[in-house]
Amino acid sequence: MSKIKIYVSLSLVFASVMLNGCKKPGDFGDMNIDPTQVPNPTTKSLFTNSLQALSGSVTTTTGQAQSLPALVTGPNIGFIWAQHMSEGPYLTSSNYGDAAAGQSYWTYYTGALINLKKIIDANNAGGLEAEVTANGSKNNQLAAARILKAFVFWKLTDRWGDLPYDEALQGATNLTPKYQKQELIYADLFKELKEAAAQIDGGAGMQGDILLDGDMSMWKKFAATQRLFMALRLSKLFPAAGGLAATEFNAALPDVIGAGEDIAYTYLSGDPINNNPWYVNYSISNRNDFAVSEPLVRYMRANGAGTDPRLPVFAETLPNGTIRGLEYGRTTQVNIPNVYSRLGTAFRSQDSPGYWLTYAQVCFAKAEATKLGWISGGDASAKTFYDEGIDASLQLYGVPDATFKNQTGIAYLPATAIQQISTQRWIHLFLNGWEAWSEWRRTGFPVLTPGPGNTNSGGGIPRRQAYPVADKTSNRINYEAVIVQQGPDNINTRMWWDKPNP
């Protein structure tokens, strides 16, 4: 069966089950329920639906494609705060005007996270909806759901800090969960990822898996790669070679993804309900809100070659043959088309992939870890990993160039290695905005500054997202407690791992 048919059929199954589940029972109650039929959505349909929602691709009640704020890539304010893109006609996110009110994270809790918990619960309870022939071995269902659930929570805690975690996803039994400290969330995520990877067996892989096609060896690598990046995120807290971060990093390293194993969500050109959300934004909704940012264009031209070969891929070439970035954080509105470069077609076609975890990221992480002394080899090895990261990035974006890494301003220099590694990682993470923003907060590189229209009272680029406004009333007691626990609920409060540069 083609991937398109799999997508559509699973979406229809999920929708059908949900609609049927909403019917009011008749006078005879459950006497009319066939015990041989599955009363709840199958675990494979829940898994498909979770991946679709996290990728910003869902089916509306009218059967039309809808672009949602994606967890990794796709339209969200992460790519604005990372300064990959700038706003033209609407000046809100780049001036931090809509940031203080707080975006809601509850869509992730009531969508993907609760679905993944249902997969785990159904398998542990031996429910029909988790039947192994149709859905994959019990261990593999559990492992895939646990790994993806850990990935979602990692992305969320890196945006908000302390979050409902242990007491979350309990439905009506607990509508006011406490906020767990980020330190404890990280500790549990490390545990979950290691246990889940060890749980993978030789049985059938997770069905309904439209990310890795049920390849459980790749889910094991997914878990290890996440652990690697999580460990590096803690470099300011535990900088020593024998510390917690280095220990976790090296423990994960043997199992991470390698060359050619980039993990990307596959959007579909022949399926309107599974198009790339950037395509929906540009071509379906006919919006021209964003152009590539001037800071990105400037950094990609700061080398001996004059222009990074990735720039014409990232950015649209204007009718006059030039690429022009839009000033970040403007004070005045502008129209973008034919004046500033919009997103390149490689990123906004119907089937443009959304990259979640890439080999180039792994190379840059290894280069930085070597420079920090976590891996042996000194600058010689750090340079090798750095060069491999650049080559892998150019290869991924379809512009291989073996000489680029040797250009002035790009070639590895021991004295500026961390800055160079961080800058190249930031460029490579184009549109993976939340990750690029998190890595900028951790390293301080590249050097980014707010635009002239900055309305943040703290003066700087946001360090976190504020909690949803509803939390102040619906979960008031715990909301007040987390402010004491973590600090003021504003965009300038640093979370646990986000420490100032020395």
Disulfide bonds with the S-S distance in Angstrom:
none
